[in-house]
Amino acid sequence: MHQAIDRLGTGAGGTRNIAGTTHEHVLLEQSLAALHGKQAALVFTSGYVANETSLATLGKMMPNCVIFSDALNHNSMIAGIRNSGAEKHVFRHNDPADLEAKLKQVDPKRPKLIAFESVYSMDGDISPIAEFCDLADRYGAFTYLDEVHAVGMYGRRGGGVAQERGIEHRLHLIQGTLGKAFGMVGGYIAGSAAMVDFVRSNAPGFIFTTALPPVIAAGARASINHLMNSEAERQAQRDRVAVVKQRLAAVGLPLLDSESHIVPVMIGDASLAKQVTDLLLERHDIYVQPINYPTVPRARSAFASPPARCIRMR
């Protein structure tokens, strides 16, 4: 990142299509395509923007498109689908049978898109990706997978759950973030060269905004390339998550049974959830965040993710 600042300065200076594309952006997109085994990738200013503008563009530009959306999809996906103006059908969370029932109701000739996530960040459950891909094949649908809470942490190269299960080639577009496991900021999509170019050429959230700073692109690329070749961080996380789950369960805390790295402890009251997390930090230097409405329904307040030791400045 220091070298990128010395060579290119801090800001991109403009939109990607005018003056904002540097060699760092090109190299980052090449790394992201390689990460997911795809032909191309496209970087956005955030994961939210990547989802919102990509789904809005796909739904709007494909004539007579129908979008099928998981009931617990992220707000950015919901916003993108809404802004597309396309016909929408919401299927029950992680329920292939309900999805198929809704697919059957639509004219087979109409373009169809299935939008879902791999790891759902509030409950930590993982979607039946292969089953959804089977349905997409059967009914001629386009698949759009949000791997935001999985990239860097799953798969032989950190490409996410689809990579870990050996089915990333079955997804048409994979969306991810640079702001979680990769430790930077920004979002992206990865897919075929034609599909990525289609979004690049038509998505307002890409065309009409200043590009990600090249220093950020350089840092993200370094992080991605490291995690593509190192299993140490993923293994350490798995080990720590297993210990946290074991110890929480041993003392009878209301722990949701999740198959992912996300460890939700259900409190059920927003005020109590805040008190619990405050006490953990004040008495034990353990930093976790309370998750309250509107991120989750009011009755499902919790704190989530493995507790991490926080070094406090005194």
C-alpha positions in Angstrom: 0.0 0.0 0.0 2.9 2.4 0.7 4.4 1.6 -2.7 1.0 2.3 -4.3 0.7 5.7 -2.6 4.2 6.6 -3.7 3.4 5.6 -7.3 -0.2 6.7 -7.7 -1.2 8.9 -4.8 -4.2 8.3 -2.6 -7.4 8.9 -4.6 -8.4 7.5 -7.9 -9.4 10.9 -9.2 -12.5 10.0 -11.2 -14.9 7.3 -12.3 -13.6 4.0 -13.6 -14.7 4.7 -17.2 -13.1 8.1 -17.4 -9.9 8.5 -15.3 -10.2 6.2 -12.3 -8.9 2.9 -13.6 -5.3 2.3 -12.6 -3.1 -0.8 -13.0 -3.9 -1.7 -9.4 -7.6 -1.9 -10.2 -6.8 -4.2 -13.2 -4.6 -6.4 -11.1 -7.1 -6.6 -8.3 -9.9 -7.7 -10.6 -7.6 -10.4 -12.1 -6.9 -11.7 -8.6 -10.6 -11.8 -7.8 -11.4 -13.7 -11.0 -8.7 -16.2 -10.1 -10.0 -16.5 -6.6 -13.3 -17.7 -7.8 -12.2 -19.5 -10.9 -14.1 -17.1 -13.2 -13.1 -15.3 -16.4 -13.5 -11.7 -15.0 -14.4 -9.6 -12.0 -15.6 -6.1 -11.4 -14.8 -4.0 -8.3 -17.3 -1.6 -6.6 -16.9 0.9 -3.8 -18.7 -1.4 -1.3 -20.3 -4.8 -1.0 -23.7 -3.1 -0.6 -23.2 -1.2 -3.9 -22.0 -4.4 -5.7 -25.2 -6.2 -4.7 -27.7 -3.3 -5.2 -26.5 -2.1 -8.5 -25.7 -5.5 -10.0 -29.1 -7.0 -9.2 -30.9 -3.8 -10.2 -29.1 -3.8 -13.5 -29.7 -7.4 -14.3 -33.4 -7.3 -13.4 -34.0 -4.1 -15.3 -32.0 -4.9 -18.5 -33.2 -8.5 -19.0 -36.7 -8.1 -20.5 -39.6 -9.6 -18.6 -37.2 -11.0 -16.0 -38.5 -12.7 -12.8 -36.3 -12.7 -9.7 -36.5 -15.3 -7.0 -35.1 -14.1 -3.7 -34.4 -16.0 -0.4 -36.6 -14.6 2.4 -33.5 -13.7 4.5 -31.4 -12.0 1.9 -29.4 -9.0 2.8 -30.9 -5.5 2.6 -28.6 -4.7 -0.3 -30.0 -7.5 -2.3 -33.6 -6.6 -1.5 -32.9 -3.0 -2.5 -31.4 -4.0 -5.8 -34.2 -6.4 -6.6 -36.8 -3.7 -5.7 -35.0 -1.0 -7.8 -34.8 -3.4 -10.8 -38.6 -3.2 -11.2 -38.6 -6.8 -12.1 -41.3 -9.2 -10.9 -40.2 -10.8 -7.6 -41.0 -14.0 -5.8 -39.7 -14.5 -2.2 -39.1 -18.2 -1.3 -38.8 -19.6 2.2 -35.4 -19.4 3.7 -33.1 -22.1 2.4 -36.1 -24.1 1.1 -35.5 -25.7 -2.3 -39.0 -27.2 -2.4 -40.6 -23.8 -2.0 -38.3 -22.3 -4.6 -39.2 -25.0 -7.1 -43.0 -24.5 -6.4 -42.5 -20.8 -7.3 -40.4 -21.6 -10.4 -43.1 -23.9 -11.7 -45.6 -21.0 -11.7 -43.6 -18.9 -14.1 -43.6 -19.2 -17.9 -40.6 -21.3 -18.8 -39.7 -18.8 -21.6 -39.2 -15.9 -19.2 -35.7 -15.0 -18.0 -35.3 -16.1 -14.3 -32.7 -15.2 -11.7 -32.2 -16.9 -8.3 -30.6 -14.6 -5.7 -29.3 -16.1 -2.4 -26.4 -16.0 0.1 -24.0 -18.8 1.1 -23.5 -17.9 4.9 -26.3 -15.9 6.5 -24.7 -13.6 9.0 -27.3 -13.4 11.7 -28.0 -17.1 12.4 -24.9 -18.5 10.8 -26.7 -21.1 8.6 -25.5 -22.1 5.1 -27.7 -22.4 2.1 -28.2 -25.6 0.0 -26.2 -24.1 -2.9 -26.0 -27.4 -4.9 -29.8 -27.9 -4.7 -30.5 -24.3 -5.8 -28.1 -24.9 -8.8 -29.9 -28.1 -9.6 -33.2 -26.1 -9.8 -31.5 -23.4 -11.8 -30.4 -26.0 -14.4 -33.8 -27.6 -14.4 -35.8 -24.4 -15.0 -33.2 -22.4 -17.0 -32.5 -19.8 -14.3 -29.5 -17.5 -13.7 -27.8 -18.0 -10.3 -26.5 -15.0 -8.2 -24.7 -16.0 -5.0 -23.6 -13.6 -2.2 -20.5 -15.0 -0.6 -19.8 -11.9 1.6 -19.6 -13.8 4.9 -17.6 -16.6 3.4 -14.8 -15.3 1.1 -11.4 -15.6 2.6 -12.7 -18.1 5.2 -13.9 -21.1 3.2 -12.6 -23.0 0.2 -9.1 -24.3 -0.7 -8.1 -20.7 -1.9 -10.6 -18.7 0.2 -13.2 -18.4 -2.5 -16.1 -19.2 -0.2 -18.5 -22.0 0.5 -19.2 -22.8 -3.2 -15.5 -23.3 -3.7 -15.3 -25.5 -0.6 -18.1 -27.7 -2.0 -16.5 -27.8 -5.4 -19.4 -26.2 -7.2 -18.3 -22.6 -7.8 -18.3 -23.3 -11.5 -22.1 -23.8 -11.3 -22.7 -20.2 -10.2 -23.2 -17.5 -12.9 -22.3 -14.5 -10.7 -20.6 -14.6 -7.3 -20.6 -11.4 -5.2 -18.2 -10.7 -2.4 -16.7 -8.0 -0.2 -13.2 -6.7 0.5 -14.3 -5.4 3.8 -14.5 -8.4 6.1 -12.0 -11.3 5.8 -9.8 -9.3 3.4 -9.6 -6.4 5.9 -10.1 -3.5 3.4 -13.2 -1.9 1.9 -15.1 -2.4 -1.3 -17.1 -5.1 -3.1 -17.1 -7.1 -6.3 -18.7 -9.5 -8.6 -17.1 -12.4 -10.5 -18.4 -14.3 -13.5 -18.0 -14.7 -17.2 -16.3 -12.0 -19.2 -19.5 -11.2 -21.1 -21.6 -11.0 -17.9 -19.1 -8.8 -16.1 -18.8 -6.5 -19.1 -22.6 -6.3 -19.3 -22.8 -5.0 -15.7 -19.8 -2.7 -16.2 -21.5 -1.1 -19.2 -24.9 -0.7 -17.6 -24.7 -0.4 -13.8 -25.2 3.2 -12.6 -23.6 2.3 -9.2 -20.4 1.5 -11.1 -20.5 4.1 -13.9 -21.3 7.2 -12.0 -19.1 7.1 -8.9 -15.5 7.7 -8.1 -13.3 4.6 -8.3 -12.0 2.8 -5.3 -8.6 4.4 -4.3 -5.7 2.6 -5.9 -4.0 2.2 -2.5 -7.1 0.2 -1.3 -7.0 -1.9 -4.4 -3.3 -2.7 -3.8 -3.9 -3.6 -0.2 -6.9 -5.8 -1.1 -4.9 -7.6 -3.7 -2.1 -8.3 -1.3 -4.6 -9.7 1.2 -6.4 -11.9 -1.4 -3.1 -13.3 -2.8 -1.9 -14.1 0.7 -5.1 -15.9 1.7 -5.3 -17.8 -1.6 -2.0 -19.4 -0.6 -2.3 -19.7 3.2 -4.5 -22.1 5.1 -3.2 -21.0 8.5 -5.7 -18.3 9.1 -8.7 -20.4 8.1 -7.6 -23.3 10.3 -7.0 -21.0 13.3 -10.4 -19.6 12.9 -12.0 -23.0 12.7 -10.2 -24.1 15.9 -11.2 -21.0 17.8 -14.8 -21.2 16.7 -15.0 -24.9 17.8 -13.7 -23.9 21.3 -16.1 -21.0 21.6 -19.1 -23.2 20.7 -18.0 -25.9 23.0 -17.5 -23.6 26.0 -20.7 -21.7 25.5 -22.7 -24.9 25.2 -21.0 -26.4 28.3 -22.4 -23.6 30.5 -25.9 -23.7 29.0 -26.0 -20.4 27.1 -28.7 -20.1 24.5 -26.5 -20.8 21.5 -27.9 -21.2 18.0 -26.7 -24.4 16.3 -24.9 -23.0 13.3 -22.6 -24.9 10.9 -20.5 -21.7 10.1 -18.0 -19.6 12.0 -20.9 -17.3 13.2 -21.8 -18.0 16.8 -25.1 -16.3 17.8 -26.0 -16.2 21.5 -29.7 -15.4 21.7 -30.7 -12.8 24.4 -34.2 -11.9 23.1 -34.2 -8.3 24.5 -32.3 -5.3 22.9 -31.6 -3.6 26.3 -30.3 -6.8 27.8 -28.1 -7.6 24.8 -26.5 -4.2 25.1 -25.9 -4.8 28.9 -24.3 -8.2 28.2 -21.9 -6.9 25.6 -21.0 -3.9 27.7 -20.2 -6.1 30.7 -18.1 -8.5 28.6 -15.9 -5.5 27.5 -15.7 -3.7 30.8 -15.0 -6.8 33.0 -13.3 -9.2 30.7 -11.9 -7.2 27.7 -14.0 -9.4 25.4 -15.4 -7.4 22.5 -18.6 -8.6 20.7 -21.4 -6.6 19.2 -25.1 -6.7 20.1 -27.3 -7.3 17.1 -30.6 -5.6 17.4 -33.5 -4.2 15.4 -33.7 -3.4 12.4 -30.9 -5.9 11.6 -32.9 -8.6 13.3 -36.5 -8.7 14.5 -37.0 -7.2 18.0 -37.5 -10.6 19.6 -34.3 -12.0 18.2 -31.7 -9.6 19.8 -28.4 -11.4 20.3 -24.7 -11.0 20.2 -23.0 -12.8 17.3 -19.6 -14.0 16.1 -16.9 -15.6 18.1 -15.9 -13.4 21.1 -12.5 -11.8 20.4 -10.0 -10.5 22.9 -9.9 -6.7 22.7 -6.7 -4.8 23.7 -7.9 -1.7 25.3 -5.9 1.5 25.5 -5.5 2.8 29.0 
